[in-house]
């Protein structure tokens, strides 16, 4: 993370000592750098400016209302996949005219909510979903803009659990079926079928799968044009890796303009991890150290309930002690959480800085799919979230109390 550095042997985020933060806030907790968030969204807009696109931040990456307000102040809309995310986007001040509703399993209730609130675009995942949108919009005497999410059958060469663009994945509509839907466009009276959408996966590090997808989209758009249909929107989704990416955002934008610029559609992007991942850290305390001589376990108070990515996606997050140490323990070490699952493991290394029980560690690049995927498993409260702005610390989500955790559970009377 930029702006996370050792100063006098103690980690600082922006201008605040993490050790000082731990004196006022019990671990585990998330910290986000306002400066990194602003730079990341600004860099993204700069990279795609030649396309003049609509940029809709993906709420599933991190849906904290304070962060959404910050990002929307820089011009982002929202990509949502549930009524809850839709409501959170609006609560953050994002207008429905800047909200794209994606997701493979939208209920009638969710579609009704979106249509009632004049959602900018609903990305359709099946032929039956069009019929449901048509029926609901008709009942409201409305016309709803929709785009067809295509499944281009492109392997994004990422982890199998975050690839979404092959025929083996549940997402999108096969190209031949989608073309037939456009041929039948005039059948629908209460939907405006005027766009296409695609999202081939997450954490994509090379340009090649995007280039392949763009060529497939160009061919599809040409077929649509031959039907006398001009597209209003082309939604290219997200998926650009924030780390070790072999291309820059502008390269992607230039390739997009080259392949699809002739169709004069409004481009939509749905960035998530690339905006918030490296803006956040998870601060945690060492509860216990078990050293057998052959292997060491460092047991933290943060677990897979707080950050599930390593267990779910085999994701690797760098971990640093908040106090700089030159002494290294040269023994195989596994850093784990307290959850009663063998998969509750964050990192396995051959050596690690010499640390002690009671010391604090920082789990890096936890600003996306961290807090938003956290749970109460093992009856553990949700962690606090803090926003760091220069030398100021702002609580943007309080740590959940046990009373709040139990509140909705009701005793059943005999």
C-alpha positions in Angstrom: 0.0 0.0 0.0 1.2 3.5 -0.8 1.4 5.7 2.3 2.0 2.7 4.6 5.6 3.0 5.8 7.8 2.4 8.8 8.6 5.6 10.7 11.0 5.2 13.6 10.4 1.4 13.4 6.6 1.7 13.6 4.2 1.3 10.8 2.3 4.4 9.8 -0.7 4.7 7.5 -0.7 8.2 6.0 0.4 10.3 9.0 -1.0 8.0 11.8 0.9 5.4 13.8 -1.0 2.1 13.7 0.3 1.4 17.2 -1.5 4.6 18.4 -4.7 3.4 16.6 -4.6 0.1 18.5 -4.6 2.0 21.8 -8.1 3.3 21.0 -9.6 0.6 18.9 -9.7 -3.1 19.8 -8.5 -5.5 17.1 -9.3 -6.8 14.6 -10.2 -3.7 12.6 -10.0 -2.5 9.0 -8.1 0.7 8.1 -8.6 2.5 4.7 -6.4 5.3 3.3 -8.5 8.1 1.9 -5.5 9.3 -0.1 -5.0 5.9 -1.8 -8.7 5.7 -2.6 -8.7 9.1 -4.2 -5.6 8.3 -6.2 -6.9 5.0 -7.4 -10.3 6.3 -8.7 -8.5 9.3 -10.2 -6.0 7.1 -12.0 -8.9 4.9 -13.3 -10.8 7.9 -14.7 -7.6 9.2 -16.3 -6.9 5.8 -17.9 -10.3 5.5 -19.6 -10.9 9.1 -20.4 -10.5 8.6 -24.1 -13.8 6.6 -24.0 -15.7 9.1 -21.8 -17.4 6.1 -20.0 -19.8 5.7 -17.2 -17.8 4.3 -14.3 -19.9 2.3 -11.8 -18.0 1.2 -8.8 -18.7 -2.4 -7.8 -20.3 -2.4 -4.4 -19.5 -6.1 -3.7 -15.8 -5.2 -3.4 -16.5 -2.8 -0.5 -19.9 -1.2 0.2 -19.1 1.0 3.2 -21.3 4.1 2.9 -18.5 6.5 3.7 -16.3 5.1 1.0 -19.2 5.1 -1.5 -19.8 8.8 -0.7 -16.1 9.5 -1.3 -16.0 7.7 -4.6 -19.3 9.1 -5.9 -17.9 12.6 -5.2 -15.3 11.9 -7.8 -17.9 10.9 -10.4 -18.6 7.2 -9.9 -22.0 5.5 -10.1 -22.6 2.0 -8.8 -22.7 -1.6 -10.0 -25.0 -3.5 -7.7 -26.1 -7.1 -7.5 -28.9 -7.0 -4.9 -31.6 -4.8 -3.5 -29.5 -4.3 -0.4 -26.6 -2.9 -2.5 -29.0 -0.8 -4.5 -30.4 0.7 -1.3 -26.9 1.3 0.1 -25.9 3.1 -3.1 -28.9 5.4 -2.9 -28.2 5.9 0.8 -24.7 7.1 -0.2 -26.2 9.7 -2.5 -25.8 7.8 -5.8 -28.7 8.4 -8.1 -30.6 5.5 -9.6 -29.8 7.0 -13.0 -26.1 6.1 -12.2 -26.8 2.5 -11.0 -26.4 -0.6 -13.1 -28.1 -3.7 -11.6 -26.2 -6.9 -12.4 -26.4 -10.3 -10.8 -27.4 -13.8 -11.9 -30.3 -14.4 -9.6 -32.5 -11.2 -9.2 -35.8 -11.9 -7.5 -39.1 -10.3 -8.6 -39.0 -8.1 -5.5 -35.5 -6.9 -6.4 -36.5 -6.2 -10.0 -39.6 -4.3 -8.8 -37.5 -2.2 -6.6 -35.0 -1.3 -9.4 -37.7 -0.5 -11.9 -39.7 1.5 -9.4 -36.6 3.6 -8.7 -35.8 4.2 -12.4 -32.6 2.1 -12.5 -30.3 3.2 -15.3 -29.8 -0.3 -16.7 -30.6 -3.9 -15.7 -28.1 -6.4 -17.0 -30.1 -9.5 -18.1 -28.8 -13.0 -17.4 -31.5 -15.1 -19.0 -34.4 -15.1 -21.4 -36.8 -15.7 -18.6 -35.5 -12.6 -16.7 -36.5 -10.4 -19.7 -40.0 -11.7 -19.4 -40.1 -11.0 -15.7 -38.8 -7.4 -16.2 -41.3 -6.9 -19.1 -44.2 -8.1 -16.9 -43.2 -6.0 -13.9 -42.5 -2.9 -16.0 -45.9 -3.3 -17.7 -47.7 -3.5 -14.3 -46.0 -0.2 -13.5 -46.6 1.4 -16.9 -42.9 1.9 -17.2 -40.2 1.2 -19.8 -37.0 -0.3 -18.4 -33.6 -0.1 -20.1 -31.9 -3.4 -20.2 -28.6 -4.9 -21.5 -27.9 -8.5 -22.3 -25.0 -10.0 -20.4 -23.1 -12.1 -22.9 -21.1 -15.2 -22.1 -18.3 -15.0 -24.6 -16.7 -18.3 -23.5 -13.4 -16.7 -22.8 -11.0 -18.1 -20.1 -9.6 -15.2 -18.2 -6.7 -17.4 -16.9 -7.5 -16.5 -13.3 -8.4 -18.6 -10.3 -11.2 -21.0 -11.1 -13.5 -19.5 -8.4 -13.3 -16.0 -9.9 -13.6 -16.8 -13.6 -17.0 -15.9 -15.0 -16.8 -15.8 -18.8 -16.6 -19.4 -19.9 -19.5 -21.7 -20.9 -18.9 -23.7 -17.7 -19.8 -20.6 -15.6 -23.3 -19.7 -14.5 -23.0 -16.1 -15.8 -24.4 -14.6 -19.0 -26.2 -15.8 -22.1 -24.5 -17.7 -24.9 -23.9 -15.6 -28.0 -26.3 -17.5 -30.3 -29.2 -17.1 -27.7 -28.4 -13.5 -27.2 -28.5 -12.8 -30.9 -32.0 -14.4 -31.1 -33.1 -12.2 -28.2 -32.1 -9.1 -30.2 -33.9 -10.5 -33.3 -37.0 -10.7 -31.2 -36.5 -7.2 -29.8 -39.8 -5.8 -31.0 -41.8 -8.4 -29.0 -41.1 -6.5 -25.9 -43.2 -3.4 -25.2 -42.0 -2.4 -21.7 -38.3 -3.0 -22.0 -35.8 -1.0 -24.0 -33.2 -3.6 -25.2 -30.3 -1.3 -26.1 -27.1 -2.6 -24.6 -24.8 -5.5 -24.0 -22.7 -6.4 -21.0 -19.8 -8.7 -20.3 -17.6 -9.6 -17.3 -15.1 -12.4 -17.8 -13.6 -12.7 -14.3 -11.6 -11.0 -11.6 -7.9 -10.4 -10.8 -7.0 -10.5 -14.5 -3.3 -9.7 -15.0 -2.8 -9.9 -18.8 -4.5 -8.0 -21.6 -4.9 -11.1 -23.8 -8.3 -12.3 -22.5 -9.7 -8.8 -22.8 -8.4 -8.5 -26.3 -10.1 -11.8 -27.2 -13.3 -10.6 -25.6 -13.3 -7.3 -27.5 -12.9 -9.1 -30.8 -15.9 -11.3 -30.0 -17.9 -8.3 -28.9 -17.0 -6.5 -32.2 -18.3 -9.5 -34.2 -21.5 -9.6 -32.1 -22.1 -5.8 -32.5 -21.7 -6.1 -36.2 -24.4 -8.8 -36.3 -26.6 -6.5 -34.2 -26.0 -3.6 -36.5 -27.0 -5.8 -39.5 -30.4 -6.2 -37.8 -30.8 -2.4 -37.9 -30.2 -2.1 -34.2 -27.8 0.5 -32.8 -26.6 -0.1 -29.2 -26.7 2.6 -26.6 -24.4 1.0 -24.1 -21.6 -1.5 -24.0 -20.8 -2.6 -20.4 -17.3 -4.1 -20.2 -17.5 -5.0 -16.5 -14.4 -5.0 -14.3 -11.8 -7.6 -13.4 -8.5 -5.7 -13.8 -6.1 -6.9 -11.2 -4.7 -4.2 -8.9 -1.4 -6.1 -8.5 1.2 -7.4 -10.9 -0.9 -6.4 -13.9 1.1 -6.6 -17.1 -0.8 -3.7 -18.8 -2.1 -0.3 -17.8 -5.6 0.9 -17.9 -5.0 3.2 -20.9 -3.9 0.2 -23.0 -7.2 -1.5 -22.3 -9.1 1.7 -23.2 -7.2 2.2 -26.4 -7.9 -1.5 -27.4 -11.5 -0.9 -26.6 -11.7 2.2 -28.7 -10.0 0.4 -31.6 -12.4 -2.6 -31.6 -15.7 -1.0 -30.5 -15.4 2.7 -31.0 -17.2 2.6 -34.4 -20.5 1.6 -32.7 -20.8 5.0 -30.9 -22.2 3.4 -27.7 -21.7 4.6 -24.1 -19.1 2.5 -22.5 -19.6 1.3 -18.9 -16.9 0.0 -16.5 -17.5 -1.7 -13.2 -14.1 -1.4 -11.3 -14.0 -2.9 -7.8 -10.7 -4.4 -6.4 -8.6 -2.1 -8.6 -10.1 0.9 -6.6 -10.2 -0.4 -3.1 -8.0 -3.4 -2.6 -4.7 -1.7 -1.8 -6.4 1.1 0.0 -7.2 -1.1 3.0 -5.4 -3.2 5.7 -6.7 -5.5 8.4 -5.0 -4.9 11.8 -4.8 -7.9 14.1 -3.2 -9.0 17.3 -1.2 -12.2 18.0 -3.1 -14.2 20.5 -0.8 -17.2 20.7 2.3 -18.7 19.2 2.7 -22.5 19.0 6.3 -23.6 18.2 7.0 -27.3 17.8 10.5 -26.7 16.6 9.7 -28.0 13.2 6.9 -25.5 12.5 5.5 -22.4 14.1 1.8 -21.3 14.2 1.1 -17.6 14.8 -2.5 -17.5 15.9 -4.3 -14.1 15.4 -7.5 -12.6 16.7 -8.6 -12.0 13.1 -10.0 -15.0 11.3 -11.7 -16.2 8.1 -14.8 -14.6 9.4 -13.1 -11.2 9.0 -11.1 -12.0 5.8 -12.2 -15.1 3.9 -10.3 -14.5 0.6 -7.3 -16.8 1.5 -9.6 -19.6 2.5 -12.0 -19.1 -0.4 -9.7 -18.1 -3.3 -6.3 -19.3 -2.1 -5.5 -15.5 -2.1 -2.1 -14.5 -0.8 -1.9 -11.4 1.4 1.4 -10.0 2.6 1.6 -9.7 6.4 3.8 -7.2 8.3 4.5 -6.6 12.0 3.6 -3.1 13.0 7.0 -2.8 14.7 9.9 -3.2 12.3 12.2 -6.1 13.1 15.5 -7.1 11.7 15.5 -10.4 13.5 14.1 -13.2 11.4 12.7 -16.5 12.7 14.0 -19.1 10.2 11.4 -21.7 10.7 8.4 -22.7 8.6 5.6 -20.5 9.8 1.8 -20.6 9.3 -0.2 -17.5 10.3 -3.7 -18.6 11.2 -6.9 -17.3 12.7 -8.9 -18.5 15.7 -11.8 -20.1 13.8 -12.5 -23.8 14.2 -11.6 -24.7 10.6 -8.3 -25.9 9.2 -8.8 -23.6 6.2 -8.6 -20.6 8.6 -5.1 -19.8 7.4 -3.7 -16.5 6.0 -0.1 -17.3 5.1 2.5 -20.0 5.0 6.1 -19.0 4.8 9.6 -20.5 5.4 10.6 -17.6 7.6 8.9 -14.6 9.3 10.1 -11.7 11.5 10.5 -12.7 15.1 7.3 -11.7 16.8 5.8 -12.3 20.2 2.3 -12.9 21.7 0.6 -9.5 22.1 2.3 -8.0 19.0 0.2 -6.5 16.2 0.3 -7.5 12.6 -1.1 -5.9 9.4 -2.7 -7.9 6.7 -2.1 -6.0 3.4 -4.4 -5.3 0.5 -7.6 -6.1 2.4 -9.7 -3.1 1.2 -11.7 -5.3 -1.3 -13.7 -8.4 -0.5 -12.6 -8.1 3.1 -15.3 -6.4 5.2 -17.9 -6.9 2.5 -17.5 -10.7 2.8 -17.1 -10.9 6.6 -19.5 -12.9 8.7 -20.4 -13.8 12.3 -19.1 -17.4 12.0 -18.2 -18.8 15.5 -20.4 -15.9 16.8 -17.7 -13.3 16.3 -18.8 -9.6 15.9 -18.1 -7.8 12.7 -14.9 -5.7 12.9 -14.8 -2.0 13.0 -13.8 0.0 9.9 -11.7 3.2 10.1 -10.9 5.8 7.5 -7.5 7.5 7.7 -7.3 11.1 6.3 -3.8 12.5 6.8 -3.5 12.6 10.6 -7.1 11.9 11.4 -8.9 8.7 12.2 -12.6 8.4 11.5 -14.8 5.5 12.6 -16.9 4.6 9.5 -18.3 1.4 11.0 -18.4 0.6 14.7 -17.4 -2.8 15.9 -20.6 -4.9 16.2 -21.7 -5.5 19.8 -23.0 -8.8 21.0 -26.3 -7.1 21.7 -26.5 -6.1 18.0 -25.5 -9.6 16.9 -28.2 -11.2 18.9 -30.9 -8.6 18.4 -32.9 -10.2 15.6 -33.1 -13.7 17.2 -36.4 -14.3 18.9 -37.4 -16.9 21.4 -40.1 -19.2 20.3 -42.9 -19.5 22.9 -44.5 -22.9 23.6 
